[in-house]
C-alpha cells in the first residue's frame, strides 16, 4: 500500500483524484474501463496513501527534541522543584531518550555535568573499593554498546556497582550520550558507580579527534567546556579489594608506592610527562620487545609518543613491594576484549590484565568487548558483541561534501567522452590540411591523456562505490589513504580493514599523542625530601600482609584455577 504505481497509461498529463469510495460501494465491471473509475490502475489515488507512516517500521524514529526538565529530574516530595535545581536524575528516562537520539537542553546539560563534577571533586585520587563490582574498559562514545554492557550486569544501583577505567569519548559518535548517562548515574548513585580518568578525557585529544566537534554539532562550546572541567575532576585510579590496582594506562617509574598516587595534582589538563601522564598513557611491554631487552624495566613508549612501556620485571617488582596481586588496566584494543599477561613467579596470577569494552571499535576492528565481574574471590570475564546504532556521516559531514565523489565521477566521464573524440579515426576524417597540423606525437599525447582520464575516472568510481570503507580507512590512517590503494580497486580497500590486526595496524598513527601547539607545563619530579614530606599527610592504603585466598578466573563459563 505504500507503493505508488507510476505506470500511467492515460495520454493526459492530468492526475485524476476520484472521491473516496464508501465501504458499501461495490464497483461494477464497467468501472474498470472507465478512466475516471477509482479502480482503474492507471489512476494515482493520493487519498489512499498515508505519507506520515515510516517506510522502515523496524527502525524507531529519532526524537531530536529536548528532554523536558520535569522528566529529566525527579520531582521532590510534594511535587515542587527546589530553587537550587531539582531532585535526582531520572536515569531510565534519560537512557531511553538518548537512545532515541534525543538531546538535552544545553542549560540542563551544563547543570547535570556541574553537579557530577561537585561529587567527583570530593573523591580521592585513588579510590578504595570492594567487591561485588563490575570493572569496564574503554567505551569511546559507543553509547549503544554501553547500553548492552549495562544490560549484562544490570544498571547501576545499590546492588550493582561499577568501575569504569576511562576513555568515555572520542572515535565514536555518541560521546555526549555516554557522558550524560554515566554522570547522571553518578549523581543518583554516587557510591555505586565510579569513574576514573583516561587519556582521552582532556582538551588536547578531544579537539584532535571528534568529541569537541560532536559537542559543537549537537550542543555548543559552553557544554564542551563544562564537560572538560568535569573531566579535570576525575580520579586517577582505584584499589580494589586491597589486591588490584586499577588504572587506565599503566605504571610509572616515578611511583614506587600506591600512596604516591594521592599526592598528584589531578585538577588540570594532563601533562605530557610525569606520573600523571604515565597513569593515563603507559603500556605493558610486548613479549618480543621484552625478549630483546630482558633486563629492561621502563623504556620510552614509541607507539604513544609519550610515557613508557613497562616490563614484567617492573610490574612484578611494583606488585610485590605494594602487596598487590595484579594491575587491571584498559587503554588498548583487544581482539577478544581482554588480555591476560605473564603470571607472577610467586603468585601464579597474571601481573597485568587488560580489559576493553568497546566492541567493533571504530566500526572497523571486529573485536569483542569484555567486562570483569568481581564477587567473592571470583573474577568472571564476560564478553559481548557490538550492537547496531544510528548512522552518522563521518565527522558529522554534511550531504553535499559526502556527494562530491559522485559529482566528480560524472565530470570525469564527461572529460573522457570529450577526449575520445580526438582519436585516430576522427583525425582521418578531417581535411588534409587539418591532418598536417596534428602530428603523431600529438596524437599519442592525446591518447595518453585519454588513458590518464580513464584511470582517474576508475579511481573516482572506486571512491564512490567504496565511500564508507574509504572513510573508515582514512579515520584509521590519520586522514590519508595508503598510496596506490584506490587504483587497486574495491577488493583491496575492503581487505585493508577486514581483520582486527589490519585495522589495528592502520590505526597506529592515532595511538600516538598529537603534537601540542602549546605544550602543557612539564611535570616536575619531586625530590626524595619533598616526597617524604607529602607522604606524611597521606593515609596508608596498602595491605599490611598479603591475604592467602584463591582467586578464580572464569572466561565465558570456562574456569581455570589460578591459585596464589
KEBA-902218 format. One record per residue (C-alpha): x, y, z; residue in three letters. Coordinates in steps of 0.25 Angstrom, whole numbers, plus 5000, padded with zeros to 4 digits. Layout:
BEGIN
XYZALA...
This chain:
BEGIN
500050005000UNK501250095001UNK501650084987UNK501050184976UNK500850124963UNK501550214953UNK501250134940UNK500150234935UNK499550194922UNK498650314920UNK499150414910UNK498650524918UNK499750584928UNK498650624938UNK498550534950UNK497150504954UNK496850484968UNK495450424970UNK494550434982UNK494750334993UNK493850214991UNK492950175003UNK493150035009UNK491749995004UNK492150034990UNK492349914980UNK492949944967UNK492349894954UNK493149824943UNK492949944934UNK493650034944UNK495049964940UNK494950024927UNK494550164932UNK495750254932UNK495050324944UNK494850204952UNK495450184965UNK495850044962UNK496650084949UNK498050044952UNK498550164943UNK497950264953UNK498850304965UNK497950314977UNK498750404986UNK497550404996UNK497950254998UNK499350275002UNK499850315016UNK501050395015UNK501250405030UNK501550265033UNK503050215033UNK503450125022UNK504550055031UNK503650025042UNK504749935049UNK505550065051UNK505050155062UNK504850305058UNK505950395064UNK505450485075UNK506250615074UNK505450695084UNK506050735097UNK505650655109UNK504750735117UNK505350775131UNK504250715139UNK504550585132UNK506050595133UNK505950615149UNK505050545158UNK504150645166UNK504450655181UNK503450615191UNK502150705190UNK502350715175UNK503150845175UNK504450875169UNK505550935178UNK506251065176UNK507551005174UNK507150915164UNK506350785165UNK506350645170UNK507250535165UNK507350505151UNK506350405145UNK507350315139UNK506350215132UNK505650335125UNK506950395121UNK507550265116UNK506350235107UNK506250385102UNK507750385098UNK507550245091UNK506550315082UNK507650415078UNK506950515087UNK507650635093UNK507750715106UNK507450865107UNK508950925108UNK508550985121UNK508150855127UNK509350785121UNK510250885128UNK509550875141UNK509650725140UNK511150725138UNK511450825148UNK510650745159UNK511450625155UNK512750705156UNK512450745170UNK512350605174UNK513650565167UNK514450675174UNK514150615187UNK514750475183UNK516250445185UNK517250425174UNK517250275178UNK515850215181UNK515750095191UNK514749995186UNK514249855190UNK513449755182UNK512449725177UNK512749815166UNK512849815151UNK514049875144UNK513949935130UNK514949975120UNK514950085109UNK513550125103UNK513950225093UNK512650285090UNK511950155087UNK510650185094UNK509850065089UNK510949975093UNK510950035107UNK509450005108UNK509749865104UNK510849855115UNK509849915125UNK508849805121UNK509849695124UNK510149735139UNK508949825141UNK508849975142UNK509650035154UNK508950025167UNK509249995182UNK509249845177UNK510049865165UNK511349945165UNK512249995154UNK513650045152UNK513950105138UNK515450115134UNK515350245126UNK515250275111UNK513850305110UNK513850395098UNK514550415084UNK514550325072UNK513050285073UNK511950385070UNK511150375083UNK512150425093UNK511150535099UNK510150425101UNK511150335109UNK511650455117UNK510250505121UNK509750365125UNK510950325133UNK510950455140UNK509450445143UNK509750305149UNK510850375157UNK509950475163UNK508850375166UNK509750265172UNK511050335176UNK511450215184UNK511150115173UNK511750155161UNK513250205160UNK513950275148UNK515450295147UNK516150375136UNK516650325123UNK517650395113UNK516450445104UNK515850525116UNK516650645112UNK516450765103UNK517650735095UNK517150595089UNK515650635089UNK516050755080UNK516950665071UNK515950555070UNK514450575069UNK513850595083UNK513950745082UNK513350745068UNK512250665073UNK511950755085UNK511850875075UNK510950795065UNK509950755076UNK510150865086UNK511050985088UNK512451015093UNK511951045107UNK511450905108UNK512850855103UNK513550945113UNK512750895125UNK513050745121UNK514550775121UNK514450845134UNK513750725140UNK514850625133UNK515850705141UNK515250655154UNK515250505151UNK516150415160UNK517350355155UNK517250205159UNK516550115169UNK517050005179UNK516049885178UNK515949785190UNK517349835194UNK517949745183UNK517749805170UNK518249945165UNK517249995154UNK517750105145UNK517450145131UNK518950135125UNK519950075134UNK521150085144UNK522150205145UNK523650195149UNK523350315158UNK522250245166UNK522850145176UNK521650125185UNK520250145183UNK520150255193UNK520850345184UNK519750345174UNK518950425185UNK519950545185UNK519850565170UNK519150695166UNK518050645157UNK517150765155UNK517750805142UNK518050775127UNK518950655127UNK520450685125UNK521250615114UNK522150545124UNK522250515139UNK521450415148UNK520050465144UNK520350455129UNK520850305132UNK519650265139UNK518850305127UNK519750265115UNK520750155119UNK520650015113UNK521149875117UNK522449835108UNK522149745097UNK522749605099UNK523649625086UNK524249755092UNK524449695106UNK525149575100UNK526149675093UNK526349745106UNK526149645117UNK526749745128UNK525849865124UNK524849915133UNK524350045127UNK524650085113UNK524150205104UNK522750185098UNK523050205083UNK521650165080UNK520950265088UNK522050375087UNK522050405102UNK522150325115UNK522750185116UNK522550035113UNK522849955126UNK523349815126UNK522949695134UNK524049715144UNK523549855146UNK522149815149UNK522549695158UNK523449785166UNK522349885168UNK521349785172UNK522249715182UNK522649845188UNK521249885190UNK520649745194UNK519749745181UNK519349635172UNK519149705159UNK518949835151UNK517649845143UNK517649945132UNK516949985119UNK517550075108UNK517849975098UNK516849905088UNK516849755089UNK516249655079UNK515549575090UNK515249695099UNK516349655109UNK517749605111UNK518449535122UNK519949565123UNK521049485129UNK520749415142UNK521549455155UNK522649365159UNK522149345173UNK520649375171UNK520349295158UNK519349405155UNK519449505143UNK520249625147UNK519549715137UNK518049695132UNK517549785120UNK516049805118UNK515449875106UNK513949895106UNK513749965092UNK513349845083UNK513549865068UNK514449985071UNK514250105061UNK513250015054UNK514449945047UNK515249865057UNK514249745058UNK514749715072UNK513949675084UNK513649755097UNK513849705111UNK513649735125UNK514149675138UNK513149645150UNK513749625163UNK513049555174UNK513449465186UNK514949445180UNK514349405167UNK514749485155UNK513749465143UNK514149515130UNK512949545121UNK513049565106UNK511949635097UNK511849675083UNK511449805077UNK510049865076UNK509449935064UNK509450085065UNK508950205057UNK509850245045UNK510550385045UNK511350425033UNK512850425037UNK513250545045UNK511750595044UNK512050625030UNK510850695022UNK510250625010UNK510850725000UNK512250685004UNK511950545004UNK511350544990UNK512650614984UNK513250474979UNK511950454971UNK511950584964UNK513450574961UNK513250434955UNK512150494945UNK513050614942UNK514250514939UNK513250434930UNK512950564922UNK514450594920UNK514750454916UNK513650454905UNK514150594900UNK515550544899UNK515150414892UNK514650504881UNK516150534877UNK516550394873UNK517250344860UNK515850314853UNK515450454856UNK516750504850UNK516650424837UNK515250494835UNK515850634835UNK516250714823UNK517750684818UNK518150824823UNK517650794837UNK518350664838UNK519650724835UNK519550814847UNK519350694857UNK520650604857UNK520650464862UNK521350514875UNK520250604877UNK519250494875UNK520050404885UNK519950514895UNK518450524894UNK518350364895UNK519150374908UNK518250474913UNK517050394910UNK517750274917UNK518050364929UNK516650414930UNK516150274929UNK516950234941UNK516550354949UNK515150324945UNK515250184951UNK515950234963UNK514750334966UNK513750214963UNK514450134973UNK514450254983UNK512950264981UNK512650114982UNK513450094994UNK513250225001UNK512950175014UNK514150075015UNK515050185010UNK514550285020UNK514750175031UNK516150155026UNK516450305026UNK515950315040UNK516950195044UNK518050245036UNK518150395041UNK517350445029UNK518250395018UNK517850275009UNK519150185007UNK519850214994UNK519350134982UNK518150074989UNK517050144981UNK517650084968UNK517649944973UNK516049944974UNK514949914984UNK515549784988UNK516849834993UNK516049945001UNK515149855008UNK516349755011UNK517049875017UNK516049885029UNK515449745029UNK516249685041UNK516649735055UNK518149725052UNK518049805039UNK517149905045UNK518049925057UNK519249945048UNK518550055040UNK518150115053UNK519550125059UNK519650275055UNK518450305064UNK519050235076UNK520150345077UNK519950475085UNK519650585075UNK520750695075UNK520450815084UNK520250955078UNK520651005092UNK521150895101UNK520550885115UNK521550915127UNK522550805129UNK522250725142UNK523450745151UNK523950615159UNK523950635174UNK525150615182UNK525250505192UNK525150605203UNK523950675197UNK523250535194UNK523550495209UNK522850615214UNK521650605205UNK521450455208UNK521350485223UNK520050545221UNK519550435212UNK518850315219UNK519350175217UNK518550095207UNK519449975205UNK519049835211UNK520049805222UNK520149655219UNK519649595206UNK518449505209UNK518549355205UNK517249345197UNK517049275184UNK516549355172UNK515749285161UNK515649335147UNK514549295139UNK514449335124UNK513149305116UNK512849195126UNK514149135125UNK514849135138UNK516349115142UNK516849115156UNK517949215158UNK518449205172UNK519349305179UNK
